[in-house]
Amino acid sequence: MLSMQQDRITQLDLNDVPEVYHNLKYNDGEIYFADNITSIPGLMKQFQVNFIAYVMVLDGSLSLELNAVPYQLKKNCSLIVDRKMVINNVQHSENFRCLICVISTDVGFSFINKSLMQSIMHILANPVIEMGQNEVDLLLKYYELLVFKMDHPEMNFGRETVRDIIRCFAYDLLSNINKHLHQDGDDMLRQGDRIYRRFMLLLADNTSVNRSVKSYADELCVSPKYLTSVCRKHSQLTASEIIATSVVSRIKQLLLYSDLSIKEIASEMGFDNLSFFGKYVRKHLGLSPNHYRKANNYGQ
């Protein structure tokens, strides 16, 4: 349920999404899709999201404040809301209509790769993207394919195929954003931006085996404290939390979609023994590796 902090900012979690939008086209607990949204409920004056959200305006207009910065969206504009962003003063026109995709943070991390890092850095500073009609049509084709699979269960071969569609959707979205960039590279970025970008590139490159903040800081020639302060500024997460999110995302992929044994996954992820790996999985996923596989119908 929606929770309220002492500062009176309501927290909106993934499990709150079905309460907000009852007519979801797709819902697997980590990814939600809803279309033909004509109203964003005024649940609260301001709220903070604990997930990643993508909004595409199909008709009309939308205005809101994101971390106290006002934004205006018209038809064919997209909005990307990152975890921990605070939203308030949401208003829209009478003819407003949009598509919304909500994903968990660790699923979002699984989409990150080196070639898309420039897009991600741009989004952090500029969450509203105005697209051409051809770009919008391409993204809507992915959504139509997703809905078609949902409407034809005999042609739906499991959750991973759906995620592959969404992964392609994300790649094309970020690639289109790259076309709109007018940056000359790292020289345009402040030192903290460059450090954060390089840190995220290192995460994308090392397949999430390294779990040490100090080792990343050493490679970036900064202190662990400075790296954490940079991460907090850009994502409101510590360096340790970002690393853990990346590691857990990789572990979940291997547990659910690979044929590797638990022992082999532990070895691939750089854990010294099964006991340590089991404790890490229980800490972050709430279940042992075997129970997590069973709870998610692994192999069925």
N, C-alpha and C positions, 0 to 999 in steps of 0.2 A: 504493500500500500504506500501511498504518498507519505513521505516523512517530512517533518519540519525541524530545522535546526534552530539554535538559540538566536541566530541572527535573522530569523524569520524568512530565510530563503528556502523555499520548498525544493526537496530533492526528487527528481523524476528518474526512476530506475527503469531498466529493461522490462521488469515484470509489471510495471505500471502501464506500458504501452497498450496492451489489450483493453485496459479499462478506459483509455482515452479514445481509442478507435476500435469499435466492435467488429467492423466489417473488414478484417484484414484479408488480403489476398494470399499472403504467405506468412507463416509463423512457425519457426522451429526452436524458439527459445533464445536464439542468438541473432537471428535476422528476421526483420519484419518488413513487409511491403504493404502499402495501402494506396489506392488511387481514387480519383474522383473526389478528393477531399475538398469540400466547399466551405468548411468552417474549422478554425482552430479553437477548440473550447477555451473559454476564459477560466481555467481552473484556478489560477492564482495571478497576482499582479507580477510576480517575478519568480522564476524557478531556475534551478541548475540541473543540467542533464548529466547523467552518468553513463553515457554511451555516445556513439557517433551518429549523426543524423544527416541525411541528404534530402533537400526539398527542391523540387523542380516546379516552378510556376507555369501552369499550362494556360491559364486565362486570368485576366484581372491584375490586381496588384496586392502587394503585401509590404507592410512596414513593421519594423521591430527594432529593439535595441539589443545588441549583443555585447556583453561586457561593457555596458554603458555607452557604446558607440552606436549611433543611429544608422540604419540601412533601409534602402528602398528597393524593392524587387518588382519588376514588371514581367509581362509575358516573356518566356524563354530565358528567364534568369534562374540561376541555381544558387542555393545557399547550402554551405557545408558547416555544420555545427560540431565542434570538437568537444570531447569529454571535459567536464567541469566548467563549460561556458555558462554564463548567467544570461537568461533571456527575460525581457520584460517589454511592456507597452506594445503588445502584439495587436495589430489592426489590419484589416483587409477590406477590399472593395466587395460590393454585393455580388459581382460576377466572378469572384475569386474561385479558382480551382487549381489543385496541385496534386503532385505525386510525392509520397514520402517513403523513404527507406531508412530504417533504423538498424544499426548493427552494433554488436558488442565491441569493446575496445580491442580485445585480443584477436577477433576476426579481422578488424581493421588493420592491425599490425601485420597480419598474414599477407596483406595486399602490397606491403611496402617492398620495393626493390630499388636498386641504385638509380636506374634510369628515371624513376618517377619522383625522386627526392626533390627536384627543383619545383615540381608542381605542389608538393606537400608544403614546402617552405612558403610558397606563394599563398597557399590557402590559409596558412596560419595568420598571415598579415592581411589577406583580402578574401574574406569568406564568401563574398558574392561574386558570381561569374556570369557575365552576359554572353550567351551563345547564339550562333547563327542557326537558322532553321534546319539546315542539313545536320548539324551536330545534335540538335534536339531530336530530330527524326531517328538518327542512329541509336541514341540512348533509349528511345521509346521502343525500338525494335527488340532490344534485349528484354524490356519489360513485357512486351507482347509474347515473346517466346516463353518467358517464365510463367505467365498466366496460362498459356496454352498447355504447358506441361502440368500445371495444377488442375486444369479442367479435363485432362486426359491421363488419369492415373496409370492406365495400362502402358503409357509411354514414359512414365516417370521412373527412372532407374536408381532412385536413392537421393539422399540429401546432398551428397558430394557433387552430383551432376548439376543440381540447382546452384550450389556454391560456385561451380565453375562458370556458370552463366553470370552470376553476380560479380565474380572476379574479373571476367572479361568486360563487364559493364564498368567496373571501377577503373580498369586499365585504360579503356577508351575515354572515360570521363577525364582522367588525369592527363592523358595524352592531348586531349583537346585543350585543356587548361594551359599546357605547355606552349601551344600555338599562340596563346594570348599574352605570353610573357614578353616583356621588353627589358630584360636585364642583361647585363654584359658579363655576368658571372660573379665570382666571389668578391670582386672588388666593390660591388654595389652593396655588399652585406656588412653589417657591423661585426665586430669580433665575436660577440656572443652568438649572433646568427650563424657565423661560420662554424663555431665550435659545435653548436647544436646540429647543424647540417652534417658535419663530419661524423659526429657521434651516431646519428641515425644511419648514415652510410655504413659505418662499421657494424652496426647491428644487422643491417641487411646482408652484409658480406660474410659474416662468420657463422651463419646458420644457427645462431642463438645458443652456442655451446658455452661461451664465456659468460660467467655470472658475476664477475668482480668489477665493481665500480672503479677500484684503484687501477686495474689493468687498462680499462678504457681511458681513464684520466691520464695515465702515464703515456699512452700512445698518442694522446692529443696534446701532451706537454702542458697540462694544467693540473691543478690539485683536485682531488675528489670533491672537496667543498665547493670549489668554483663550478665544476661540472654540474653538480646538483643544483646550484643557484641558477645556472643557465637553463637547465631543464625545467625548473619550477616556473621561470619567467615565460617559457615558450609553451608549456603544456600543463602547468599546475601539478605536475607529478615530479617526484624525485628521480634521479638517475637510476636508483635501485628499483623503483617501481616500474620504470620504463623497461629496464632489462628483464625484470620478472614477467612483465606482460608479453614481451617478445618470446621468452623462453617457454612460458606456459602455452602460448599459441602454437609453437612448434611441437610441444609435447602432445597437445590435443590432436593435432593433425596426425601424428605418428600413431597415437593410440586408436584413433577412429578409422583411419584410412590407409594404414599400412599393414603388411603381413608380418612385421617384425614382432618377435616375442618381447615381453616386458623387459627381460634381461638385455636384449639387443637394443631396445630403445634407451634404456638407462646408459648403456655403453656409448651409443651414438651421441647422446646429449651430454657426455662428459662427467657422469656421476661415478664416483669410485665404487659404490656398491649398491645393491638392490634396496637395502634398508634405508639409506639416505635418499634414494630416488623416491621410494614409497612415502617417506615423510614429507618430501617436497611436494609431491602430487596431492597428498591429503591436505596439506596446508593451503594450497591454492585452488584445488578443485573440490575439496570436501569429501573425497572418496579415495580409496586405494586405486592404483592403476587398473587392476582386474575388475573391481566393482564399477569403476567409471566406464570401462568397456561394456560391461553387462547392462548398466543403466542406460546406455545409449545404443543398445541393440547391435553391438559390433558383430559383424559377420552374418547378419540376417538379411 
